Amino acid sequence: MSNALELSSLCSRSSVPVLQQPQQIYVLTELYPAATTAKQRLPLNFALLLDHSGSMSGDKLRTMKQAVNRIIDQLTEGDILSIVTFETRSKVLFPAGPVLTKDEIKHKVDRIQEAGGTNMAPALCEGINQVRQHHAPDRINRVILLTDGEATDKDDDSRREADQAGEHDIPIIGLGFGRDWNEDFIIELADRSLLAHPGSGSGIVEYIPSPDDAVTIFQQVFQSMQVVAQDVTVNLRMVQGLEAHRVWQVMPVIKDLGPGVTQGRAIVIPVGELEKGGAAYLAEIMLPRRPAGLVRIAQTDAAYTLPDGESGRQSVDLIISYSEDPSAVGQLDQYVMNVVEKVQAFKLQTQALDEADRGDLKGATQKLRQAVTILLSQGETGLADQMQQEADRLAASGKISNEGRKTIKLTSRKTVKLSEE
């Protein structure tokens, strides 16, 4: 199916000046499912591990139930679900199987009550075992771990379970509720579960700041499991003389892909699974000196396998004009530059956190305030307000709050579907 995915590559400038030295441009590559492809997805096989310790009482527990029940409503007969609840003890609330009696399952969820501590490792072990019963390459196999506090059992026990998840190709998605959970530990568990996905980088961890956010964040995680293509690879092959400096994933989240994706004159990105929301990548590229004229600087192609097993490949050319006309080279592509600013704001926030930890409070405060300026220019007023508060707090007390740390590590890296902006 040649039009199953929509592939595009855009340069930050369609026309560049003729210079006597190399010059930098940005290339934004986007990959989305076509309308017909987006209606199909691979069936799910996932376990929900739900913390119902004493600290989950009240609105946390109530909104968790609402969020879980909403996901249950969206499952089809081809999906496999299991639910494990945990506090001091773990319990299989619903063993792995097709969701045939949704009201019955939701009734069990509604009866969950808060109790006990937060023994995490046994729940991870049980959740992994549940998913393994129906594990298959043509299913999206996941464990979703929700907790609102630090584990009361040994962290190393949970680490071993995360390693087991990785060995059995079962990525862990972490959901942290409130401010008292250890984001570094949950991030580590998610990362350790990706042994079978070496090109994936970091695992998925989401921050639920308040009960009001629970349904929305659960829904975002559920959407991330809506996979419309597998074995996806994006390959940008550049002509001689071009050099890639840095490559970022910018959709669904922002992250530096590191030097491993640059192979000579090619950028090879092992996307793996493409979710319904699509993916996008930003490359910093140095152009060599050239005389005036049109030149094809690169070709971008995407290879993939659809849920029905059909393979496909699409490609687009990147063409730039070298010009000696100043009026022709002054225009920047604002669509691409908007993405560049998103990456810059994220870099400033993460750099501020690193500098604060090293004791460079002045530098950290300055970077947070620079990030605020960019966020405001992009209409991200909520995040900008929070970063301004963190900058003021840092200047006054020398510390970033727990909420601020979680926001910088987990929320500031999020982006939205670029074509909807």
C-alpha positions as CSV (number, residue, x, y, z in Angstrom):
1,M,0.0,0.0,0.0
2,S,2.1,2.9,-1.3
3,N,0.0,5.7,0.5
4,A,-0.3,4.0,3.8
5,L,1.9,6.5,5.5
6,E,2.5,10.2,4.9
7,L,6.2,11.2,4.7
8,S,7.5,14.7,4.5
9,S,10.9,16.5,4.9
10,L,11.2,20.2,5.2
11,C,14.2,22.5,5.4
12,S,14.4,25.6,7.6
13,R,15.2,27.5,4.4
14,S,14.2,26.6,0.9
15,S,16.9,29.0,-0.3
16,V,20.3,29.7,1.2
17,P,23.0,32.3,0.4
18,V,26.1,31.5,-1.6
19,L,28.8,31.7,1.1
20,Q,32.5,30.9,1.3
21,Q,32.0,28.8,4.4
22,P,29.7,25.9,5.5
23,Q,26.3,26.9,6.9
24,Q,23.8,25.2,9.2
25,I,20.2,24.3,8.3
26,Y,17.5,22.3,10.1
27,V,15.6,19.4,8.4
28,L,12.3,18.3,9.9
29,T,11.0,14.9,8.9
30,E,7.4,13.8,9.8
31,L,5.8,10.4,9.4
32,Y,2.1,9.9,10.0
33,P,-0.4,7.2,9.1
34,A,-2.8,8.1,6.3
35,A,-6.5,8.3,7.3
36,T,-7.3,4.7,6.3
37,T,-4.2,3.4,8.1
38,A,-5.0,5.3,11.3
39,K,-8.2,3.3,11.6
40,Q,-6.3,0.0,11.9
41,R,-4.0,-0.9,14.8
42,L,-2.3,-4.0,16.2
43,P,-4.2,-5.7,19.0
44,L,-3.1,-5.0,22.6
45,N,-1.8,-7.4,25.3
46,F,-1.2,-5.3,28.4
47,A,-1.3,-5.5,32.2
48,L,-2.4,-2.6,34.4
49,L,-0.5,-2.6,37.7
50,L,-2.5,-0.4,40.0
51,D,-1.1,0.9,43.3
52,H,-3.9,1.2,45.9
53,S,-1.8,1.8,49.0
54,G,-3.1,4.0,51.8
55,S,-1.7,7.2,50.1
56,M,-3.9,6.5,47.1
57,S,-7.1,7.3,49.1
58,G,-9.6,9.9,48.1
59,D,-9.5,11.7,44.7
60,K,-6.4,9.8,43.6
61,L,-8.2,6.4,43.8
62,R,-11.5,7.8,42.5
63,T,-9.9,9.3,39.3
64,M,-7.7,6.2,38.8
65,K,-10.8,4.1,38.6
66,Q,-12.4,6.5,36.2
67,A,-9.3,6.5,33.9
68,V,-9.1,2.7,34.0
69,N,-12.7,2.2,33.2
70,R,-12.5,4.6,30.3
71,I,-9.7,2.5,28.8
72,I,-11.7,-0.7,29.3
73,D,-14.6,0.9,27.3
74,Q,-12.2,1.5,24.3
75,L,-10.9,-2.1,24.1
76,T,-12.0,-4.5,21.4
77,E,-12.5,-8.3,21.6
78,G,-9.1,-8.8,20.0
79,D,-7.3,-7.1,22.9
80,I,-5.9,-8.9,25.9
81,L,-6.1,-7.2,29.3
82,S,-5.0,-8.1,32.8
83,I,-5.3,-6.1,36.0
84,V,-3.0,-6.5,39.0
85,T,-3.6,-4.4,42.2
86,F,-0.9,-4.0,44.8
87,E,-0.3,-2.6,48.2
88,T,1.6,-4.7,50.8
89,R,0.2,-7.7,48.9
90,S,-0.5,-8.2,45.2
91,K,-3.7,-9.5,43.7
92,V,-4.8,-10.5,40.2
93,L,-8.0,-8.6,39.8
94,F,-8.6,-9.7,36.2
95,P,-6.4,-12.5,34.7
96,A,-5.1,-12.0,31.2
97,G,-7.8,-12.6,28.6
98,P,-10.1,-10.9,26.1
99,V,-12.4,-8.1,27.4
100,L,-15.8,-9.7,26.8
101,T,-17.7,-8.5,29.9
102,K,-16.7,-4.9,30.3
103,D,-19.3,-4.0,33.0
104,E,-18.1,-6.9,35.2
105,I,-14.5,-5.9,34.9
106,K,-15.4,-2.2,35.7
107,H,-17.4,-3.4,38.7
108,K,-14.2,-5.1,40.0
109,V,-12.2,-1.9,39.5
110,D,-14.8,0.2,41.3
111,R,-14.5,-2.0,44.4
112,I,-10.8,-1.4,44.8
113,Q,-10.1,0.1,48.3
114,E,-6.9,1.8,49.6
115,A,-4.8,-0.3,52.0
116,G,-1.3,-1.1,53.1
117,G,2.1,-0.2,51.7
118,T,3.7,-0.2,48.3
119,N,5.4,-3.5,47.5
120,M,6.2,-3.1,43.9
121,A,8.3,-6.0,42.8
122,P,5.7,-8.8,43.3
123,A,3.2,-6.7,41.2
124,L,5.8,-6.3,38.4
125,C,6.5,-10.1,38.5
126,E,2.8,-10.9,38.3
127,G,2.1,-8.4,35.5
128,I,5.0,-9.7,33.4
129,N,3.7,-13.2,33.9
130,Q,0.2,-12.2,32.8
131,V,1.5,-10.5,29.6
132,R,3.8,-13.5,28.8
133,Q,0.8,-15.8,28.6
134,H,-0.4,-14.1,25.4
135,H,2.8,-12.5,24.2
136,A,3.1,-12.4,20.4
137,P,5.0,-10.3,17.8
138,D,1.8,-9.2,16.2
139,R,0.5,-7.7,19.5
140,I,1.5,-4.7,21.4
141,N,2.8,-6.2,24.7
142,R,3.1,-3.8,27.6
143,V,3.1,-3.5,31.4
144,I,1.7,-0.2,32.7
145,L,2.8,0.6,36.3
146,L,0.9,3.2,38.3
147,T,2.2,4.3,41.7
148,D,2.0,7.4,43.9
149,G,4.9,6.7,46.3
150,E,8.3,5.1,46.7
151,A,8.4,1.3,46.9
152,T,8.4,-0.1,50.4
153,D,10.1,-3.3,49.3
154,K,13.7,-3.6,47.9
155,D,14.4,-1.5,44.8
156,D,16.8,-4.2,43.5
157,D,13.9,-6.7,43.4
158,S,12.0,-4.3,41.1
159,R,15.1,-3.8,39.0
160,R,15.4,-7.5,38.5
161,E,11.8,-7.7,37.4
162,A,12.3,-4.9,34.9
163,D,15.3,-6.8,33.5
164,Q,13.0,-9.8,33.1
165,A,10.5,-7.6,31.3
166,G,13.3,-6.6,28.9
167,E,14.4,-10.2,28.3
168,H,10.8,-11.1,27.4
169,D,10.3,-8.0,25.2
170,I,7.7,-6.4,27.4
171,P,8.3,-2.7,27.8
172,I,7.2,-1.1,31.1
173,I,5.3,2.2,31.0
174,G,5.5,4.1,34.3
175,L,2.8,6.5,35.6
176,G,3.7,8.6,38.6
177,F,0.8,10.1,40.6
178,G,1.4,13.2,42.7
179,R,4.7,14.5,44.0
180,D,6.0,11.8,46.3
181,W,7.0,9.1,43.9
182,N,10.7,8.6,42.8
183,E,10.8,9.6,39.1
184,D,14.5,8.5,38.7
185,F,13.6,5.0,39.9
186,I,10.6,4.6,37.7
187,I,12.5,6.0,34.7
188,E,15.2,3.4,35.4
189,L,12.7,0.6,35.5
190,A,11.2,1.7,32.2
191,D,14.6,2.0,30.6
192,R,15.7,-1.4,31.8
193,S,12.7,-3.0,30.2
194,L,13.8,-2.0,26.8
195,L,16.6,-4.6,26.3
196,A,14.8,-5.9,23.2
197,H,14.5,-2.4,21.8
198,P,18.1,-1.0,21.7
199,G,17.1,1.8,19.3
200,S,14.3,3.1,21.4
201,G,16.4,5.2,23.8
202,S,14.5,5.9,27.0
203,G,11.3,4.2,28.2
204,I,8.0,5.9,28.6
205,V,7.2,7.5,32.0
206,E,4.4,10.0,32.5
207,Y,3.7,12.4,35.4
208,I,0.2,12.8,36.8
209,P,0.4,16.1,38.8
210,S,-3.1,16.0,40.3
211,P,-6.2,13.8,40.2
212,D,-7.7,16.2,37.6
213,D,-5.0,15.1,35.2
214,A,-5.4,11.3,35.7
215,V,-8.0,10.6,32.9
216,T,-6.1,12.7,30.4
217,I,-2.7,11.1,31.1
218,F,-4.1,7.6,31.0
219,Q,-5.7,8.4,27.7
220,Q,-2.4,9.6,26.3
221,V,-0.7,6.4,27.4
222,F,-3.5,4.4,25.8
223,Q,-3.1,6.3,22.6
224,S,0.7,5.6,22.6
225,M,-0.1,1.9,22.4
226,Q,-2.2,2.4,19.2
227,V,0.5,1.1,16.8
228,V,-0.3,1.3,13.1
229,A,3.0,0.1,11.7
230,Q,6.0,-2.0,12.8
231,D,9.7,-2.4,11.8
232,V,9.7,1.3,10.8
233,T,13.0,2.9,9.7
234,V,13.5,6.4,8.5
235,N,16.7,6.9,6.4
236,L,17.9,10.3,5.3
237,R,20.7,9.9,2.7
238,M,22.7,13.0,2.2
239,V,24.9,14.0,-0.8
240,Q,28.6,14.3,-0.5
241,G,29.8,17.2,1.6
242,L,26.8,17.4,4.0
243,E,27.3,16.6,7.6
244,A,24.7,15.9,10.3
245,H,25.6,17.3,13.7
246,R,22.7,16.3,15.9
247,V,19.4,14.5,15.5
248,W,16.4,14.9,17.8
249,Q,13.1,13.0,18.0
250,V,10.5,15.8,18.4
251,M,7.3,13.8,18.3
252,P,5.7,12.2,20.3
253,V,8.3,13.4,22.8
254,I,11.6,15.4,22.6
255,K,14.8,13.5,23.0
256,D,18.3,13.6,21.7
257,L,18.9,10.4,19.6
258,G,22.7,10.6,20.0
259,P,25.5,10.0,17.6
260,G,24.5,6.4,16.9
261,V,21.9,7.4,14.3
262,T,24.5,9.1,12.1
263,Q,26.2,6.7,9.8
264,G,28.5,8.4,7.3
265,R,26.4,10.5,5.0
266,A,23.2,8.9,6.2
267,I,20.9,9.4,9.2
268,V,19.3,6.0,10.1
269,I,16.5,6.2,12.7
270,P,15.1,2.8,13.9
271,V,11.6,4.1,14.7
272,G,10.4,0.5,15.4
273,E,6.7,0.9,16.2
274,L,4.8,3.9,14.8
275,E,1.9,5.0,16.9
276,K,-1.3,6.5,15.6
277,G,-0.1,10.0,16.5
278,G,2.9,9.7,14.2
279,A,6.6,10.6,14.7
280,A,8.8,13.5,13.8
281,Y,12.6,14.1,13.8
282,L,14.7,17.3,13.6
283,A,18.3,17.1,12.2
284,E,21.0,19.9,12.4
285,I,22.9,19.7,9.1
286,M,25.9,21.6,7.8
287,L,25.7,22.5,4.1
288,P,29.0,22.8,2.2
289,R,30.0,25.7,-0.1
290,R,28.3,25.5,-3.5
291,P,27.7,27.8,-6.5
292,A,24.3,29.3,-7.2
293,G,21.6,26.9,-8.4
294,L,19.2,24.2,-7.4
295,V,20.6,21.0,-5.7
296,R,19.1,17.9,-4.2
297,I,20.8,17.7,-0.9
298,A,19.2,14.5,0.4
299,Q,16.6,11.8,-0.1
300,T,14.4,10.7,2.9
301,D,12.7,7.3,2.8
302,A,10.7,5.3,5.3
303,A,10.3,1.5,5.3
304,Y,7.5,-0.2,7.3
305,T,5.3,-3.2,7.9
306,L,1.5,-2.8,8.3
307,P,-0.7,-4.8,10.7
308,D,-1.8,-7.1,7.8
309,G,1.9,-8.0,7.2
310,E,2.2,-5.9,4.0
311,S,5.5,-4.0,3.7
312,G,5.9,-0.6,2.1
313,R,8.4,2.1,1.4
314,Q,8.1,5.8,0.6
315,S,10.6,8.5,-0.3
316,V,10.8,12.3,-0.8
317,D,13.6,14.5,-2.1
318,L,15.1,17.5,-0.3
319,I,15.9,20.3,-2.7
320,I,17.6,23.6,-1.8
321,S,18.4,26.6,-3.9
322,Y,21.7,28.4,-3.5
323,S,21.1,32.0,-4.4
324,E,23.1,35.2,-4.6
325,D,19.9,37.3,-4.3
326,P,19.5,38.6,-0.7
327,S,15.8,38.9,-1.1
328,A,15.4,35.2,-1.9
329,V,17.3,33.9,1.1
330,G,15.8,35.9,3.9
331,Q,12.8,33.7,4.5
332,L,12.8,31.1,7.3
333,D,10.2,28.3,7.3
334,Q,8.3,29.3,10.5
335,Y,6.8,25.8,10.8
336,V,10.2,24.2,11.1
337,M,11.6,27.0,13.3
338,N,8.7,26.5,15.7
339,V,9.9,23.0,16.2
340,V,13.5,24.3,16.7
341,E,12.2,26.6,19.4
342,K,10.4,23.7,21.1
343,V,13.7,21.8,21.2
344,Q,15.6,24.9,22.5
345,A,13.1,25.4,25.3
346,F,13.4,21.7,26.4
347,K,17.3,21.9,26.3
348,L,17.3,25.1,28.4
349,Q,15.0,23.4,31.1
350,T,17.1,20.3,31.3
351,Q,20.3,22.2,31.3
352,A,18.9,24.4,34.1
353,L,18.2,21.2,36.2
354,D,21.7,19.9,35.6
355,E,23.3,23.3,36.6
356,A,21.2,23.6,39.7
357,D,22.3,20.1,40.8
358,R,25.9,21.2,40.3
359,G,25.4,24.4,42.4
360,D,25.4,26.9,39.5
361,L,22.3,28.6,40.7
362,K,22.8,31.8,38.6
363,G,23.2,29.9,35.4
364,A,20.3,27.6,36.1
365,T,18.0,30.5,36.9
366,Q,19.0,32.3,33.8
367,K,18.3,29.3,31.6
368,L,14.8,28.8,33.2
369,R,13.9,32.4,32.4
370,Q,15.2,32.0,28.8
371,A,12.9,29.0,28.5
372,V,10.0,31.0,29.9
373,T,10.5,33.6,27.1
374,I,10.3,30.9,24.4
375,L,7.4,29.1,26.0
376,L,5.4,32.3,26.2
377,S,6.1,33.0,22.5
378,Q,4.7,29.6,21.7
379,G,1.5,30.1,23.8
380,E,2.6,27.5,26.4
381,T,1.4,29.7,29.2
382,G,0.8,27.0,31.8
383,L,4.3,25.5,31.5
384,A,5.8,29.0,31.3
385,D,4.1,30.1,34.5
386,Q,5.4,27.0,36.3
387,M,9.0,27.5,35.0
388,Q,8.8,31.1,36.1
389,Q,7.8,30.0,39.6
390,E,10.7,27.5,39.6
391,A,13.1,30.2,38.5
392,D,11.9,32.5,41.3
393,R,12.1,29.7,43.8
394,L,15.6,28.8,42.7
395,A,16.8,32.4,43.0
396,A,15.3,32.7,46.5
397,S,16.0,29.3,48.1
398,G,18.6,27.6,45.8
399,K,16.2,24.7,45.1
400,I,13.9,23.4,42.5
401,S,10.7,21.8,43.8
402,N,9.8,18.1,43.5
403,E,7.0,19.1,41.1
404,G,9.3,21.2,39.1
405,R,11.8,18.4,38.7
406,K,9.1,16.0,37.5
407,T,7.8,18.6,35.1
408,I,11.2,19.3,33.6
409,K,12.1,15.6,33.3
410,L,8.7,14.3,32.1
411,T,6.3,17.1,31.0
412,S,8.5,19.6,29.3
413,R,9.7,17.0,26.8
414,K,6.1,16.5,25.4
415,T,5.1,17.9,22.1
416,V,1.9,17.7,20.1
417,K,1.0,16.7,16.6
418,L,2.9,19.3,14.7
419,S,0.4,19.5,11.8
420,E,-2.3,20.5,14.2
421,E,-0.4,23.6,15.4
